[in-house]
Every structure is written in structure tokens, then in C-alpha cells.
Amino acid sequence: MHNLDGRVALLTGASRGIGPLISDRLARAGLKLVLLARDRARLEAEVARLRAAGATVIAVPGDVCDAGAQEAALTAAEGLGGLSALINNAGVEDFGHLTDTAPETIADTVAVNLTAPLQLCRRALPALLARDEAQIVNLASVAGLLGTPYGATYSATKAGLIMASLSLRMELAETRVGVTAVCPAFVHGAGMHEEAKRLVGRAPALLGSTTAEATADAVLRALRDNPAELIVNDAPLRPLVGFGRSLPGFATWLTGRLAGPYMRKLADARRPPGA
Ligand SMILES: NC(=O)c1ccc[n+]([C@@H]2O[C@H](COP(=O)([O-])OP(=O)(O)OC[C@H]3O[C@@H](n4cnc5c(N)ncnc54)[C@H](OP(=O)(O)O)[C@@H]3O)[C@@H](O)[C@H]2O)c1
């Protein structure tokens, strides 16, 4: 999008983690915001913080999987002048031994990380198509490009979200709605990787890492430039992703060697007693 000032964005997962850094960037670029997450108190604190800095913000507390919450967020966006940007950022991780993972956890991870973004895209598209320019940004992960040991469900949802993004991008090629998949890995400073760090320390440097700030900057870049996919990591992962597509045996061997011991430590740390 050429001009972000005055446009309206819906950001899911805005209550904590990387979300507040994304809303900062969006507000500073002049976007009006609708924020969706379940934690009402945190969301209201975010609204107060952003309004104090001069932003126009509405909070819609709710579960991103709930059709009513999705509709309420879209109605709020219409009230602010019409949706131009949908940022599907809400996500959950469930790294661990698959045999330790409850069936409901697998279903919830798929619902939040994959089904909800698709449903929101579907519901938001009429509004987005009515704008002169619009953008969908899906927070995926390098886990969806390479796979992750002890992360079968999470990686599957993020791979699904990347393919959903690329497919929708092709479907919308003749329109003015762009679609980008943003793929960070091991984000430091805020977000879900901080809990893993508390449990088992930092991931090995060879796997590369990034910051919550760089991830939020990538979302803003996606809104401005409409790239198909942005990998956010300081290691040169693109060649490994290329190998992953042409030589999956080699790529999983290498990724398993690099990430396996760290992810195994995390999975073991989360084992329920007696498992
Ligand atoms: N941090 C990383 O290392 C990393 C790496 C790659 C990709 N990512 C992706 O980046 C995105 C943001 O991750 P993060 O690290 O900021 O995670 P986080 O700190 O765990 O925050 C997740 C956000 O999603 C919201 N959320 C979760 N379930 C929800 C639901 N059912 N309905 C509504 N909101 C829900 C949470 O809010 P409530 O609890 O208030 O609902 C929270 O605001 C995710 O899609 C994640 O997969 C993160």
C-alpha cells in the first residue's frame, strides 16, 4: 500500500508478545487500529497506551476462533472507515513429544493458527476488495518452511498458513489486495520463545534468531511492499529452505542435527510427570 496514514487495520493477538510491537509500528504509520485478543484487561491496557500516544484504537476482546468475535472486529473496522489491512498474528505453540500432546491441544492449535486466519480472510475480503489498496499479512514461521523437531502440529499449521497465503495471493492477483506470509524464527525480546528460553535457555546460535522489533518491522514492510514471503532471521536460511524443497531428506537431517537437541530438551522439560 502506498499510503498507510488514516487506513484501518485489524490486528489479532494484540494483547502481548510481538502484537504490541506491531501495533506500535502501525499506529506510528498513522493507521487506525482494531485489536483482537482474549485477555480483556491486557487489551484495554494496550488501548490506553496507544491512545495516550495519539492513536485511534478500538479493542474487541474475544477468541479469534469465534465467528461472533470475528464479525465484531470487522464491524468495528467498518465504523472506523473501512478495513484496509488484516494482520493475522494470534498464534499458539505446542512444542513437545507428540505422544504427550492432548488431542484437544492439537485441535486448538490448528483452530487458532490455521482455521481462524482463513475464516478471517474469508470474512474480511469483501471489505478489503472495496478499498483502492489493501493487504493481508499472515504471521507464519520458519517452522512452516523447514519443519521443527517436536513441533509437528505447530509446523503443520504454519506450513498451511504459508500455502494459504500464497494460494490466496494468486487468487487475488487481479485485485488490489496483496497477501504476505511473514516467517520469523526464534524471536527474542517478546513472545512465545521467551517461555522456551526460561525453561531450557537460548536456542543454538547456528539456528539464527531475530527480535520482536525486527518482526514488527517486517509486518510494516509487508503492508508497504506486498512481498509474497518474508523470512525474518539473521541466519541465511533461504538456501536451506531451497534444499528442503528439492532434497527433503538432507534438509530434515541437517535441521534435525541443528535444532533437534534443543527442541528435545524443551519437549522433555514439558513432559507431564510419569510420561
Ligand atoms: N515468538 C516467536 O519466536 C515466533 C516465531 C515464529 C512465529 N511466531 C508467530 O508470531 C505470532 C505472534 O507470536 P508471539 O510470540 O507474540 O506469541 P505470544 O506471546 O504467545 O502471544 C500470542 C498472542 O495471540 C493471542 N491469542 C492466542 N490464542 C488466541 C485466541 N484463541 N484468540 C485470540 N487471541 C489469541 C494472545 O492473546 P490472548 O491470550 O489475550 O488471547 C496473544 O496476544 C504467532 O502467530 C506465532 O506463531 C512467533
Ligand as a Chemical Component Dictionary entry (heavy atoms), coordinates in Angstrom:
data_LIG
# 
_chem_comp.id                   LIG 
_chem_comp.type                 NON-POLYMER 
_chem_comp.pdbx_formal_charge   0 
_chem_comp.three_letter_code    LIG 
# 
loop_
_chem_comp_atom.comp_id 
_chem_comp_atom.atom_id 
_chem_comp_atom.alt_atom_id 
_chem_comp_atom.type_symbol 
_chem_comp_atom.charge 
_chem_comp_atom.model_Cartn_x 
_chem_comp_atom.model_Cartn_y 
_chem_comp_atom.model_Cartn_z 
_chem_comp_atom.pdbx_ordinal 
LIG N1  N1  N 0  7.895  -15.712 19.187 1  
LIG C1  C1  C 0  8.458  -16.466 18.248 2  
LIG O1  O1  O 0  9.592  -16.954 18.413 3  
LIG C2  C2  C 0  7.737  -16.689 16.944 4  
LIG C3  C3  C 0  8.455  -17.282 15.886 5  
LIG C4  C4  C 0  7.800  -17.517 14.677 6  
LIG C5  C5  C 0  6.472  -17.150 14.521 7  
LIG N2  N2  N 1  5.789  -16.597 15.574 8  
LIG C6  C6  C 0  4.372  -16.267 15.346 9  
LIG O2  O2  O 0  4.153  -14.898 15.659 10 
LIG C7  C7  C 0  2.814  -14.721 16.147 11 
LIG C8  C8  C 0  2.848  -13.974 17.480 12 
LIG O3  O3  O 0  3.541  -14.804 18.403 13 
LIG P1  P1  P 0  4.034  -14.291 19.836 14 
LIG O4  O4  O 0  5.409  -14.816 20.009 15 
LIG O5  O5  O -1 3.763  -12.861 20.032 16 
LIG O6  O6  O 0  3.051  -15.188 20.762 17 
LIG P2  P2  P 0  2.526  -14.916 22.250 18 
LIG O7  O7  O 0  3.466  -14.066 23.010 19 
LIG O8  O8  O 0  2.186  -16.271 22.798 20 
LIG O9  O9  O 0  1.186  -14.083 22.004 21 
LIG C9  C9  C 0  0.140  -14.690 21.286 22 
LIG C10 C10 C 0  -0.961 -13.684 21.042 23 
LIG O10 O10 O 0  -2.041 -14.389 20.392 24 
LIG C11 C11 C 0  -3.228 -14.219 21.155 25 
LIG N3  N3  N 0  -4.063 -15.426 21.083 26 
LIG C12 C12 C 0  -3.707 -16.705 21.311 27 
LIG N4  N4  N 0  -4.774 -17.514 21.205 28 
LIG C13 C13 C 0  -5.824 -16.712 20.891 29 
LIG C14 C14 C 0  -7.214 -16.943 20.655 30 
LIG N5  N5  N 0  -7.742 -18.178 20.730 31 
LIG N6  N6  N 0  -7.997 -15.886 20.363 32 
LIG C15 C15 C 0  -7.486 -14.633 20.321 33 
LIG N7  N7  N 0  -6.187 -14.354 20.515 34 
LIG C16 C16 C 0  -5.374 -15.387 20.807 35 
LIG C17 C17 C 0  -2.760 -13.954 22.591 36 
LIG O11 O11 O 0  -3.726 -13.171 23.289 37 
LIG P3  P3  P 0  -4.735 -13.707 24.417 38 
LIG O12 O12 O 0  -4.038 -14.777 25.210 39 
LIG O13 O13 O 0  -5.061 -12.462 25.182 40 
LIG O14 O14 O 0  -5.915 -14.217 23.655 41 
LIG C18 C18 C 0  -1.512 -13.097 22.338 42 
LIG O15 O15 O 0  -1.880 -11.759 22.143 43 
LIG C19 C19 C 0  2.217  -16.129 16.272 44 
LIG O16 O16 O 0  1.414  -16.412 15.151 45 
LIG C20 C20 C 0  3.438  -17.026 16.281 46 
LIG O17 O17 O 0  3.159  -18.339 15.835 47 
LIG C21 C21 C 0  6.391  -16.341 16.769 48 
# 
loop_
_chem_comp_bond.comp_id 
_chem_comp_bond.atom_id_1 
_chem_comp_bond.atom_id_2 
_chem_comp_bond.value_order 
_chem_comp_bond.pdbx_ordinal 
LIG N1  C1  SING 1  
LIG C1  O1  DOUB 2  
LIG C1  C2  SING 3  
LIG C2  C3  SING 4  
LIG C2  C21 DOUB 5  
LIG C3  C4  DOUB 6  
LIG C4  C5  SING 7  
LIG C5  N2  DOUB 8  
LIG N2  C6  SING 9  
LIG N2  C21 SING 10 
LIG C6  O2  SING 11 
LIG C6  C20 SING 12 
LIG O2  C7  SING 13 
LIG C7  C8  SING 14 
LIG C7  C19 SING 15 
LIG C8  O3  SING 16 
LIG O3  P1  SING 17 
LIG P1  O4  DOUB 18 
LIG P1  O5  SING 19 
LIG P1  O6  SING 20 
LIG O6  P2  SING 21 
LIG P2  O7  DOUB 22 
LIG P2  O8  SING 23 
LIG P2  O9  SING 24 
LIG O9  C9  SING 25 
LIG C9  C10 SING 26 
LIG C10 O10 SING 27 
LIG C10 C18 SING 28 
LIG O10 C11 SING 29 
LIG C11 N3  SING 30 
LIG C11 C17 SING 31 
LIG N3  C12 SING 32 
LIG N3  C16 SING 33 
LIG C12 N4  DOUB 34 
LIG N4  C13 SING 35 
LIG C13 C14 SING 36 
LIG C13 C16 DOUB 37 
LIG C14 N5  SING 38 
LIG C14 N6  DOUB 39 
LIG N6  C15 SING 40 
LIG C15 N7  DOUB 41 
LIG N7  C16 SING 42 
LIG C17 O11 SING 43 
LIG C17 C18 SING 44 
LIG O11 P3  SING 45 
LIG P3  O12 DOUB 46 
LIG P3  O13 SING 47 
LIG P3  O14 SING 48 
LIG C18 O15 SING 49 
LIG C19 O16 SING 50 
LIG C19 C20 SING 51 
LIG C20 O17 SING 52 
# 
